[in-house]
């Protein structure tokens, strides 16, 4: 499963630690700050990665809540059936500026324990994959 990480640049430390743990769990993690090199078509690379990914983890922080890029990535995931039951907010630092729709999703708290948070995310992705299959089967 390919997982797109969405976060504000200031949260790179947490994103890096999460990426390592999710990759160790066997997930293919796409991190825009590692995958897009200076001088490359940033929006094209992001668009392609969003189309190719199966899930998204959003690192929630005050800076992420104010980021236009993070907001656009969330909007894409919310509008794509590929991400059904697989859009997971990870709360790095609480904020009241969170897009209202994310507040409707079950959030994973960091609580300064990235290992526990990564395990919770992997479990939720597994559950979300099953729920998505059931929903698609019921629709046919």
Protein Blocks (a to p, Z undefined) as FASTA:
>chain_A
ZZdddddfklmmmmmmmmmmmmmnopacddfklmpcghiafklmmmmmmmmpmbdcdddd
fklmmpmklmmmmmmmmmpmklgoiaccddfbgcfkbcfklmmpccddfklpaklmmmmm
mmmmmmmmmmmmmmmmmmZZ
